[in-house]
Amino acid sequence: MASVDLSLDADAAVGRLMRFLAVEGVTGRERAIGLEVDKALREAGVPRAAIRYDTAHERIPVPTETGNLIVNLPGTRTDAPRLLFSTHLDTVPLCAGAVPVRSKNRITAKGATALGGDNRTGVACLVTLAATLLGRELPHPPLTLLFTVREESGLFGAHYLDPADLGGAVMGFNVDGKEPAALTVGAVGADRWEVEIVGRASHAGVHPEQGTSATLAASMALALAAREGWFGKIRKDGREGTANVGVFGGRDGRSAGEATNVVTDYVHIRGESRSHDAAFVREIVAAWRRAFTMAAGLVTDDKGRPAKAKFTSRLDYHPFRLKDDAPVVRRAVRAAESLGLTPYLKVGNGGLDANWLVRHRIPTVTFGAGQNNIHTTEEYVDVKQFVDGCRMALALAAPEE
């Protein structure tokens, strides 16, 4: 990397993080945090004209308050290729109402909520990057800062963005994780699926034989899939993946069935399948489809009429794996080393915005900025890791020799 002073105002960076952690913005409801980030960017010297929202929320198939927030910085080295820095605005619902509290090197939530370090650490990191570059008038290539929506509920913001809005960035760096030195260069792919099982109601005490139990059909399907090795950790012929049933309920989020004396006539199940092998993801989904179809056909009433299963699935995100010697990986390694960190490459089993950014032809490495125990009430941010994450972003944005 170029010999540029990579120091930054750590107190100001942590102050931004505390500010953003205090703003609610669970997935799909990112308007308030977007406005706060917009305000902080302008306070940092980013021109209003450089900040805008895209229209991804108009294409996302579930209600979403606002589009992705995009910032274009022209750079001082216009001959250098444009770089993308990304993170996501939203948090999981468990973070609603979070009140951040700092105690020495740790930030936690005051009450019985998660904190939201996933991913307000990334948000604060990118705003600190802009503030430091502009405030210190540091040399840098053209940059695009991307703050996505609905990452936590399906990577929707990154999925539905228009790559043309990113200004022709040739490589990307996504801030989302724990350690700045942990460079995620690949991630799993996933399908989400759901099934509606329709049976036939009857009096469970007087004429149970006249009913067709959707609960029984669903349970048999789960047992069949598990018995054949398609549940949890899956290993088949040298390939690996996972599958999970996350929702087992009825209509409109209610329970499956409404009374013990009525044979249940409807069950709604939602699940997911993952693998680093895209073809194996599809095979896992197909196995679950077969299990539900077969189980529904085995549960009949006294006239031989079976239950019915309607199974649908959709691609959530594609798997990817960058080569160890890819230019974006080499740049990330050099940046970490320039800070005295010991970088290492990893492949993740969870989805990242990078899954879709790579699909949009922007090779993207993900690094961390202090998230710990995410999606739990034990969540905290390690302040030193967060500051190192901010320094990592600054090193990545420095011109190369």
SEVEX-862159 format. One record per residue (C-alpha): residue number from 1; y, x, z. Coordinates in steps of 0.001 Angstrom, whole numbers. Example, Ala and Ser with C-alpha at 12.3 -4.5 7.8 and 13.67 -1.06 7.14 Angstrom:
SEVEX-862159
{kolfi: 1; y: -4500; x: 12300; z: 7800}
{kolfi: 2; y: -1060; x: 13670; z: 7140}
END
This chain:
SEVEX-862159
{kolfi: 1; y: 0; x: 0; z: 0}
{kolfi: 2; y: 3643; x: 1054; z: -386}
{kolfi: 3; y: 5263; x: 2865; z: 2548}
{kolfi: 4; y: 7302; x: -121; z: 3768}
{kolfi: 5; y: 8217; x: -766; z: 7387}
{kolfi: 6; y: 5886; x: -3655; z: 8323}
{kolfi: 7; y: 7415; x: -4403; z: 11705}
{kolfi: 8; y: 8447; x: -7965; z: 12469}
{kolfi: 9; y: 10009; x: -10023; z: 15254}
{kolfi: 10; y: 6891; x: -11029; z: 17182}
{kolfi: 11; y: 8821; x: -13230; z: 19629}
{kolfi: 12; y: 10350; x: -15197; z: 16773}
{kolfi: 13; y: 6935; x: -15558; z: 15130}
{kolfi: 14; y: 5377; x: -16913; z: 18338}
{kolfi: 15; y: 8371; x: -19191; z: 18787}
{kolfi: 16; y: 7711; x: -20710; z: 15370}
{kolfi: 17; y: 4068; x: -21179; z: 16249}
{kolfi: 18; y: 4943; x: -23027; z: 19478}
{kolfi: 19; y: 7406; x: -25150; z: 17524}
{kolfi: 20; y: 4838; x: -26165; z: 14913}
{kolfi: 21; y: 2053; x: -26738; z: 17439}
{kolfi: 22; y: 4248; x: -29337; z: 19125}
{kolfi: 23; y: 4546; x: -31443; z: 15941}
{kolfi: 24; y: 1751; x: -33943; z: 15354}
{kolfi: 25; y: 235; x: -33956; z: 11897}
{kolfi: 26; y: -3401; x: -34964; z: 11783}
{kolfi: 27; y: -5125; x: -35015; z: 8447}
{kolfi: 28; y: -3556; x: -37485; z: 6035}
{kolfi: 29; y: -393; x: -37821; z: 8157}
{kolfi: 30; y: 1424; x: -34586; z: 7392}
{kolfi: 31; y: 4942; x: -35899; z: 6702}
{kolfi: 32; y: 6446; x: -34861; z: 10058}
{kolfi: 33; y: 5042; x: -31333; z: 10068}
{kolfi: 34; y: 6019; x: -30913; z: 6415}
{kolfi: 35; y: 9614; x: -31800; z: 7236}
{kolfi: 36; y: 9607; x: -29380; z: 10177}
{kolfi: 37; y: 8284; x: -26555; z: 7997}
{kolfi: 38; y: 10870; x: -27406; z: 5322}
{kolfi: 39; y: 13609; x: -27150; z: 7978}
{kolfi: 40; y: 12282; x: -23850; z: 9348}
{kolfi: 41; y: 12091; x: -22331; z: 5869}
{kolfi: 42; y: 15721; x: -23223; z: 5177}
{kolfi: 43; y: 16699; x: -21759; z: 8551}
{kolfi: 44; y: 14953; x: -18566; z: 7429}
{kolfi: 45; y: 17104; x: -18376; z: 4328}
{kolfi: 46; y: 14863; x: -19988; z: 1726}
{kolfi: 47; y: 17083; x: -21926; z: -714}
{kolfi: 48; y: 16590; x: -25668; z: -685}
{kolfi: 49; y: 15924; x: -25576; z: -4434}
{kolfi: 50; y: 12916; x: -23291; z: -3858}
{kolfi: 51; y: 11147; x: -25876; z: -1670}
{kolfi: 52; y: 9437; x: -28942; z: -3072}
{kolfi: 53; y: 6491; x: -31286; z: -2697}
{kolfi: 54; y: 3949; x: -31927; z: -5427}
{kolfi: 55; y: 2303; x: -35257; z: -6254}
{kolfi: 56; y: -1246; x: -34430; z: -5143}
{kolfi: 57; y: -1156; x: -37306; z: -2645}
{kolfi: 58; y: -906; x: -39738; z: -5568}
{kolfi: 59; y: -4245; x: -38431; z: -6874}
{kolfi: 60; y: -6072; x: -38032; z: -3557}
{kolfi: 61; y: -8478; x: -41003; z: -3264}
{kolfi: 62; y: -7685; x: -41716; z: 413}
{kolfi: 63; y: -4295; x: -42618; z: 1954}
{kolfi: 64; y: -2120; x: -39510; z: 2323}
{kolfi: 65; y: 1525; x: -39525; z: 3390}
{kolfi: 66; y: 2842; x: -36636; z: 1332}
{kolfi: 67; y: 1988; x: -34031; z: -1250}
{kolfi: 68; y: 1484; x: -30315; z: -839}
{kolfi: 69; y: 4542; x: -28293; z: 154}
{kolfi: 70; y: 5237; x: -25488; z: -2335}
{kolfi: 71; y: 7766; x: -22663; z: -2056}
{kolfi: 72; y: 8613; x: -20295; z: -4909}
{kolfi: 73; y: 10249; x: -16963; z: -4061}
{kolfi: 74; y: 11357; x: -14941; z: -7118}
{kolfi: 75; y: 10786; x: -11537; z: -5528}
{kolfi: 76; y: 12645; x: -8296; z: -5844}
{kolfi: 77; y: 10030; x: -6728; z: -8117}
{kolfi: 78; y: 9943; x: -9154; z: -11008}
{kolfi: 79; y: 7725; x: -6801; z: -13018}
{kolfi: 80; y: 4920; x: -7285; z: -10464}
{kolfi: 81; y: 2412; x: -10167; z: -10784}
{kolfi: 82; y: 2984; x: -13256; z: -8633}
{kolfi: 83; y: 933; x: -13624; z: -5444}
{kolfi: 84; y: -96; x: -16840; z: -3718}
{kolfi: 85; y: -137; x: -17285; z: 65}
{kolfi: 86; y: -1720; x: -20516; z: 1272}
{kolfi: 87; y: -2524; x: -22427; z: 4433}
{kolfi: 88; y: -2950; x: -26077; z: 5409}
{kolfi: 89; y: -550; x: -28365; z: 7264}
{kolfi: 90; y: -3015; x: -30799; z: 8821}
{kolfi: 91; y: -5069; x: -30701; z: 11991}
{kolfi: 92; y: -8179; x: -32585; z: 13071}
{kolfi: 93; y: -7566; x: -35926; z: 14882}
{kolfi: 94; y: -8572; x: -34370; z: 18220}
{kolfi: 95; y: -5237; x: -32524; z: 18142}
{kolfi: 96; y: -3130; x: -35715; z: 18253}
{kolfi: 97; y: -586; x: -35493; z: 21064}
{kolfi: 98; y: -1192; x: -31799; z: 21746}
{kolfi: 99; y: 1311; x: -30046; z: 24018}
{kolfi: 100; y: 1132; x: -26249; z: 23605}
{kolfi: 101; y: 1381; x: -24022; z: 26665}
{kolfi: 102; y: 1567; x: -20222; z: 26605}
{kolfi: 103; y: 96; x: -18043; z: 29335}
{kolfi: 104; y: 470; x: -14342; z: 28532}
{kolfi: 105; y: -1688; x: -13639; z: 25456}
{kolfi: 106; y: -3124; x: -17135; z: 25082}
{kolfi: 107; y: -1777; x: -20499; z: 23909}
{kolfi: 108; y: -3715; x: -23615; z: 24940}
{kolfi: 109; y: -3211; x: -27378; z: 24956}
{kolfi: 110; y: -1883; x: -28885; z: 28160}
{kolfi: 111; y: -4010; x: -32040; z: 28166}
{kolfi: 112; y: -7439; x: -33140; z: 26986}
{kolfi: 113; y: -6789; x: -32493; z: 23304}
{kolfi: 114; y: -7505; x: -29740; z: 20851}
{kolfi: 115; y: -4546; x: -27446; z: 20199}
{kolfi: 116; y: -4062; x: -27370; z: 16435}
{kolfi: 117; y: -4111; x: -23610; z: 15977}
{kolfi: 118; y: -6223; x: -24589; z: 12977}
{kolfi: 119; y: -4018; x: -24349; z: 11126}
{kolfi: 120; y: -558; x: -24099; z: 12651}
{kolfi: 121; y: -1251; x: -20384; z: 13000}
{kolfi: 122; y: -1321; x: -20206; z: 9214}
{kolfi: 123; y: 1813; x: -22338; z: 8899}
{kolfi: 124; y: 3756; x: -20125; z: 11309}
{kolfi: 125; y: 2393; x: -17023; z: 9590}
{kolfi: 126; y: 3712; x: -18042; z: 6175}
{kolfi: 127; y: 7115; x: -19099; z: 7498}
{kolfi: 128; y: 7327; x: -15767; z: 9363}
{kolfi: 129; y: 6438; x: -13978; z: 6136}
{kolfi: 130; y: 9334; x: -15647; z: 4310}
{kolfi: 131; y: 11730; x: -15114; z: 7210}
{kolfi: 132; y: 10865; x: -11418; z: 7490}
{kolfi: 133; y: 11060; x: -10674; z: 3780}
{kolfi: 134; y: 14403; x: -12436; z: 3378}
{kolfi: 135; y: 15907; x: -11446; z: 6713}
{kolfi: 136; y: 15155; x: -7744; z: 6254}
{kolfi: 137; y: 15653; x: -7811; z: 2477}
{kolfi: 138; y: 12268; x: -6180; z: 1957}
{kolfi: 139; y: 10960; x: -5477; z: -1538}
{kolfi: 140; y: 8224; x: -7846; z: -2651}
{kolfi: 141; y: 6674; x: -9313; z: -5806}
{kolfi: 142; y: 7220; x: -12950; z: -6796}
{kolfi: 143; y: 5500; x: -15172; z: -4231}
{kolfi: 144; y: 4295; x: -18754; z: -4038}
{kolfi: 145; y: 3730; x: -20240; z: -585}
{kolfi: 146; y: 1394; x: -23237; z: -550}
{kolfi: 147; y: 1032; x: -25593; z: 2437}
{kolfi: 148; y: -1739; x: -28069; z: 1622}
{kolfi: 149; y: -2498; x: -31531; z: 2975}
{kolfi: 150; y: -5815; x: -33101; z: 3985}
{kolfi: 151; y: -7752; x: -29848; z: 4197}
{kolfi: 152; y: -9617; x: -31016; z: 7288}
{kolfi: 153; y: -10872; x: -34218; z: 5680}
{kolfi: 154; y: -12212; x: -32741; z: 2460}
{kolfi: 155; y: -9973; x: -29975; z: 1017}
{kolfi: 156; y: -8162; x: -32729; z: -860}
{kolfi: 157; y: -4751; x: -31071; z: -1154}
{kolfi: 158; y: -6163; x: -27929; z: -2757}
{kolfi: 159; y: -8541; x: -29980; z: -4891}
{kolfi: 160; y: -5914; x: -32253; z: -6393}
{kolfi: 161; y: -3047; x: -29800; z: -6839}
{kolfi: 162; y: -1927; x: -28894; z: -10350}
{kolfi: 163; y: -2517; x: -25138; z: -10799}
{kolfi: 164; y: 546; x: -25004; z: -13039}
{kolfi: 165; y: 2657; x: -25706; z: -9940}
{kolfi: 166; y: 1666; x: -22324; z: -8492}
{kolfi: 167; y: 3777; x: -20311; z: -10937}
{kolfi: 168; y: 1025; x: -18273; z: -12545}
{kolfi: 169; y: -167; x: -16493; z: -9393}
{kolfi: 170; y: -2877; x: -13949; z: -10242}
{kolfi: 171; y: -4450; x: -13701; z: -6785}
{kolfi: 172; y: -4259; x: -15544; z: -3482}
{kolfi: 173; y: -4454; x: -14984; z: 263}
{kolfi: 174; y: -5353; x: -17940; z: 2456}
{kolfi: 175; y: -4536; x: -17840; z: 6179}
{kolfi: 176; y: -7213; x: -19761; z: 8072}
{kolfi: 177; y: -9384; x: -18206; z: 10749}
{kolfi: 178; y: -9624; x: -15971; z: 13783}
{kolfi: 179; y: -9457; x: -12258; z: 12971}
{kolfi: 180; y: -6984; x: -10710; z: 10509}
{kolfi: 181; y: -9554; x: -8024; z: 9679}
{kolfi: 182; y: -12257; x: -10579; z: 8807}
{kolfi: 183; y: -11899; x: -11084; z: 5068}
{kolfi: 184; y: -13754; x: -14153; z: 3819}
{kolfi: 185; y: -14723; x: -13524; z: 203}
{kolfi: 186; y: -17145; x: -16413; z: -273}
{kolfi: 187; y: -17945; x: -19825; z: 1117}
{kolfi: 188; y: -20512; x: -22577; z: 949}
{kolfi: 189; y: -20326; x: -25576; z: -1391}
{kolfi: 190; y: -20863; x: -29164; z: -258}
{kolfi: 191; y: -21546; x: -32721; z: -1367}
{kolfi: 192; y: -20733; x: -35748; z: 767}
{kolfi: 193; y: -22890; x: -38817; z: 409}
{kolfi: 194; y: -23214; x: -42297; z: 1798}
{kolfi: 195; y: -25765; x: -45061; z: 1668}
{kolfi: 196; y: -25557; x: -48793; z: 2285}
{kolfi: 197; y: -28840; x: -50398; z: 3330}
{kolfi: 198; y: -28948; x: -54148; z: 2956}
{kolfi: 199; y: -31715; x: -56055; z: 4685}
{kolfi: 200; y: -32136; x: -59693; z: 5652}
{kolfi: 201; y: -31117; x: -61266; z: 8965}
{kolfi: 202; y: -33439; x: -63513; z: 10977}
{kolfi: 203; y: -33992; x: -64524; z: 14589}
{kolfi: 204; y: -35596; x: -61473; z: 16173}
{kolfi: 205; y: -37458; x: -63534; z: 18768}
{kolfi: 206; y: -38502; x: -66648; z: 16837}
{kolfi: 207; y: -39128; x: -65390; z: 13296}
{kolfi: 208; y: -38726; x: -61593; z: 13099}
{kolfi: 209; y: -41154; x: -61527; z: 10178}
{kolfi: 210; y: -38598; x: -63406; z: 8064}
{kolfi: 211; y: -36104; x: -60557; z: 8407}
{kolfi: 212; y: -35816; x: -57196; z: 6731}
{kolfi: 213; y: -34470; x: -54636; z: 9153}
{kolfi: 214; y: -31834; x: -52293; z: 7709}
{kolfi: 215; y: -32006; x: -50334; z: 10961}
{kolfi: 216; y: -35721; x: -49712; z: 10503}
{kolfi: 217; y: -35290; x: -48685; z: 6871}
{kolfi: 218; y: -32506; x: -46259; z: 7765}
{kolfi: 219; y: -34499; x: -44767; z: 10622}
{kolfi: 220; y: -37579; x: -44341; z: 8447}
{kolfi: 221; y: -35464; x: -42566; z: 5822}
{kolfi: 222; y: -34111; x: -40123; z: 8387}
{kolfi: 223; y: -37579; x: -39464; z: 9751}
{kolfi: 224; y: -38973; x: -38947; z: 6238}
{kolfi: 225; y: -36196; x: -36504; z: 5267}
{kolfi: 226; y: -36630; x: -34563; z: 8506}
{kolfi: 227; y: -40420; x: -34432; z: 8176}
{kolfi: 228; y: -40104; x: -32969; z: 4673}
{kolfi: 229; y: -37616; x: -30332; z: 5836}
{kolfi: 230; y: -34378; x: -31750; z: 4458}
{kolfi: 231; y: -32464; x: -32113; z: 7738}
{kolfi: 232; y: -30452; x: -29463; z: 9616}
{kolfi: 233; y: -31155; x: -25916; z: 8456}
{kolfi: 234; y: -33072; x: -26110; z: 5186}
{kolfi: 235; y: -35170; x: -23312; z: 3697}
{kolfi: 236; y: -37085; x: -23953; z: 487}
{kolfi: 237; y: -38564; x: -21267; z: -1796}
{kolfi: 238; y: -36083; x: -18599; z: -737}
{kolfi: 239; y: -33068; x: -20895; z: -924}
{kolfi: 240; y: -31072; x: -22078; z: 2062}
{kolfi: 241; y: -28783; x: -24977; z: 2865}
{kolfi: 242; y: -27972; x: -27599; z: 5466}
{kolfi: 243; y: -27811; x: -31369; z: 5693}
{kolfi: 244; y: -26480; x: -33700; z: 8350}
{kolfi: 245; y: -26097; x: -37394; z: 9043}
{kolfi: 246; y: -22691; x: -37828; z: 10631}
{kolfi: 247; y: -22148; x: -41591; z: 10686}
{kolfi: 248; y: -24722; x: -44310; z: 11404}
{kolfi: 249; y: -22959; x: -47636; z: 11688}
{kolfi: 250; y: -22184; x: -51007; z: 10247}
{kolfi: 251; y: -19339; x: -52594; z: 8353}
{kolfi: 252; y: -15729; x: -51545; z: 8916}
{kolfi: 253; y: -16665; x: -48855; z: 11397}
{kolfi: 254; y: -18429; x: -51254; z: 13733}
{kolfi: 255; y: -21903; x: -50832; z: 15153}
{kolfi: 256; y: -24988; x: -51398; z: 13037}
{kolfi: 257; y: -26057; x: -54863; z: 14105}
{kolfi: 258; y: -24187; x: -57215; z: 16405}
{kolfi: 259; y: -26876; x: -58688; z: 18666}
{kolfi: 260; y: -30329; x: -57762; z: 19935}
{kolfi: 261; y: -31795; x: -61133; z: 18905}
{kolfi: 262; y: -30861; x: -60733; z: 15231}
{kolfi: 263; y: -32732; x: -58525; z: 12773}
{kolfi: 264; y: -30076; x: -56107; z: 11491}
{kolfi: 265; y: -29178; x: -56833; z: 7899}
{kolfi: 266; y: -26753; x: -53965; z: 7153}
{kolfi: 267; y: -26437; x: -50253; z: 7928}
{kolfi: 268; y: -23894; x: -47775; z: 6557}
{kolfi: 269; y: -24666; x: -44054; z: 6782}
{kolfi: 270; y: -22553; x: -41058; z: 5797}
{kolfi: 271; y: -23804; x: -37502; z: 5548}
{kolfi: 272; y: -23313; x: -34165; z: 3846}
{kolfi: 273; y: -25325; x: -31391; z: 2210}
{kolfi: 274; y: -24273; x: -27735; z: 1901}
{kolfi: 275; y: -25490; x: -24527; z: 286}
{kolfi: 276; y: -24177; x: -21345; z: -1287}
{kolfi: 277; y: -26323; x: -22353; z: -4287}
{kolfi: 278; y: -24666; x: -25234; z: -6159}
{kolfi: 279; y: -27945; x: -26314; z: -7751}
{kolfi: 280; y: -29644; x: -26404; z: -4352}
{kolfi: 281; y: -26903; x: -28660; z: -2987}
{kolfi: 282; y: -27762; x: -31162; z: -5686}
{kolfi: 283; y: -31470; x: -30834; z: -4870}
{kolfi: 284; y: -30812; x: -31570; z: -1195}
{kolfi: 285; y: -28777; x: -34653; z: -2102}
{kolfi: 286; y: -31543; x: -35833; z: -4443}
{kolfi: 287; y: -34081; x: -35495; z: -1610}
{kolfi: 288; y: -31968; x: -37723; z: 633}
{kolfi: 289; y: -31578; x: -40275; z: -2160}
{kolfi: 290; y: -35368; x: -40399; z: -2554}
{kolfi: 291; y: -35889; x: -40779; z: 1195}
{kolfi: 292; y: -33576; x: -43784; z: 1470}
{kolfi: 293; y: -34920; x: -45434; z: -1679}
{kolfi: 294; y: -38519; x: -45001; z: -547}
{kolfi: 295; y: -37866; x: -46191; z: 3019}
{kolfi: 296; y: -35992; x: -49278; z: 1846}
{kolfi: 297; y: -38934; x: -50220; z: -355}
{kolfi: 298; y: -41380; x: -49950; z: 2542}
{kolfi: 299; y: -39546; x: -52415; z: 4805}
{kolfi: 300; y: -40227; x: -55989; z: 3669}
{kolfi: 301; y: -40106; x: -59532; z: 5012}
{kolfi: 302; y: -43032; x: -61993; z: 5084}
{kolfi: 303; y: -42492; x: -62756; z: 1401}
{kolfi: 304; y: -42651; x: -59120; z: 385}
{kolfi: 305; y: -38950; x: -58787; z: -299}
{kolfi: 306; y: -37791; x: -55214; z: 467}
{kolfi: 307; y: -34530; x: -53903; z: 1815}
{kolfi: 308; y: -32177; x: -52344; z: -712}
{kolfi: 309; y: -30479; x: -48959; z: -563}
{kolfi: 310; y: -27305; x: -48095; z: -2511}
{kolfi: 311; y: -26820; x: -44318; z: -2422}
{kolfi: 312; y: -23693; x: -42579; z: -3742}
{kolfi: 313; y: -22538; x: -38965; z: -3537}
{kolfi: 314; y: -19543; x: -36891; z: -4556}
{kolfi: 315; y: -18825; x: -33214; z: -4893}
{kolfi: 316; y: -16720; x: -32027; z: -1966}
{kolfi: 317; y: -16197; x: -28436; z: -3085}
{kolfi: 318; y: -17916; x: -25719; z: -5092}
{kolfi: 319; y: -19384; x: -22578; z: -3521}
{kolfi: 320; y: -17888; x: -19222; z: -4510}
{kolfi: 321; y: -18394; x: -15495; z: -3940}
{kolfi: 322; y: -15859; x: -12866; z: -4966}
{kolfi: 323; y: -17117; x: -9436; z: -5951}
{kolfi: 324; y: -16557; x: -6729; z: -3360}
{kolfi: 325; y: -14597; x: -4663; z: -5882}
{kolfi: 326; y: -12434; x: -7531; z: -7162}
{kolfi: 327; y: -8721; x: -6594; z: -7217}
{kolfi: 328; y: -7851; x: -9270; z: -4642}
{kolfi: 329; y: -10525; x: -7970; z: -2263}
{kolfi: 330; y: -9445; x: -4359; z: -2695}
{kolfi: 331; y: -5821; x: -5316; z: -1995}
{kolfi: 332; y: -6821; x: -7161; z: 1185}
{kolfi: 333; y: -8889; x: -4198; z: 2390}
{kolfi: 334; y: -6021; x: -1772; z: 1779}
{kolfi: 335; y: -3572; x: -4052; z: 3584}
{kolfi: 336; y: -5779; x: -4275; z: 6677}
{kolfi: 337; y: -6334; x: -512; z: 6707}
{kolfi: 338; y: -2602; x: 111; z: 6434}
{kolfi: 339; y: -2216; x: -1738; z: 9759}
{kolfi: 340; y: -4897; x: 333; z: 11460}
{kolfi: 341; y: -7411; x: -2525; z: 11350}
{kolfi: 342; y: -11052; x: -2155; z: 10355}
{kolfi: 343; y: -11622; x: -4752; z: 7639}
{kolfi: 344; y: -14992; x: -6297; z: 6935}
{kolfi: 345; y: -16133; x: -8805; z: 4333}
{kolfi: 346; y: -17844; x: -12063; z: 5229}
{kolfi: 347; y: -19144; x: -15234; z: 3612}
{kolfi: 348; y: -18486; x: -18518; z: 5404}
{kolfi: 349; y: -20624; x: -21607; z: 5895}
{kolfi: 350; y: -17618; x: -23918; z: 6067}
{kolfi: 351; y: -15335; x: -25074; z: 3282}
{kolfi: 352; y: -11906; x: -23511; z: 2741}
{kolfi: 353; y: -8943; x: -24237; z: 504}
{kolfi: 354; y: -10058; x: -21020; z: -1187}
{kolfi: 355; y: -13069; x: -22921; z: -2587}
{kolfi: 356; y: -10733; x: -24924; z: -4797}
{kolfi: 357; y: -8175; x: -22165; z: -5391}
{kolfi: 358; y: -10961; x: -20014; z: -6847}
{kolfi: 359; y: -12029; x: -23010; z: -8913}
{kolfi: 360; y: -8406; x: -23195; z: -10141}
{kolfi: 361; y: -8868; x: -19583; z: -11353}
{kolfi: 362; y: -6905; x: -17922; z: -8544}
{kolfi: 363; y: -9254; x: -15480; z: -6780}
{kolfi: 364; y: -8462; x: -15934; z: -3098}
{kolfi: 365; y: -9366; x: -14027; z: 64}
{kolfi: 366; y: -9060; x: -15763; z: 3442}
{kolfi: 367; y: -8056; x: -13955; z: 6639}
{kolfi: 368; y: -7438; x: -15099; z: 10196}
{kolfi: 369; y: -4433; x: -15347; z: 12509}
{kolfi: 370; y: -5765; x: -16059; z: 15983}
{kolfi: 371; y: -7675; x: -19362; z: 15861}
{kolfi: 372; y: -10370; x: -19629; z: 18551}
{kolfi: 373; y: -12782; x: -22456; z: 19506}
{kolfi: 374; y: -11295; x: -24734; z: 16864}
{kolfi: 375; y: -11981; x: -28485; z: 16762}
{kolfi: 376; y: -12661; x: -28557; z: 20517}
{kolfi: 377; y: -10675; x: -29170; z: 23677}
{kolfi: 378; y: -11354; x: -25504; z: 24524}
{kolfi: 379; y: -9280; x: -24347; z: 21565}
{kolfi: 380; y: -6757; x: -21548; z: 22019}
{kolfi: 381; y: -4687; x: -19111; z: 20003}
{kolfi: 382; y: -4898; x: -15407; z: 20751}
{kolfi: 383; y: -1271; x: -14265; z: 20482}
{kolfi: 384; y: -2085; x: -10680; z: 19527}
{kolfi: 385; y: -4409; x: -11823; z: 16754}
{kolfi: 386; y: -1722; x: -14210; z: 15541}
{kolfi: 387; y: 934; x: -11498; z: 15382}
{kolfi: 388; y: -1518; x: -9181; z: 13612}
{kolfi: 389; y: -2153; x: -12004; z: 11132}
{kolfi: 390; y: 1585; x: -12180; z: 10430}
{kolfi: 391; y: 1635; x: -8409; z: 9918}
{kolfi: 392; y: -1355; x: -8734; z: 7587}
{kolfi: 393; y: 552; x: -11216; z: 5428}
{kolfi: 394; y: 3532; x: -8857; z: 5345}
{kolfi: 395; y: 1308; x: -5940; z: 4295}
{kolfi: 396; y: -259; x: -8032; z: 1534}
{kolfi: 397; y: 3190; x: -8951; z: 208}
{kolfi: 398; y: 4385; x: -5349; z: 149}
{kolfi: 399; y: 4649; x: -3802; z: -3345}
{kolfi: 400; y: 1784; x: -1511; z: -4278}
{kolfi: 401; y: 2489; x: 2093; z: -5255}
END
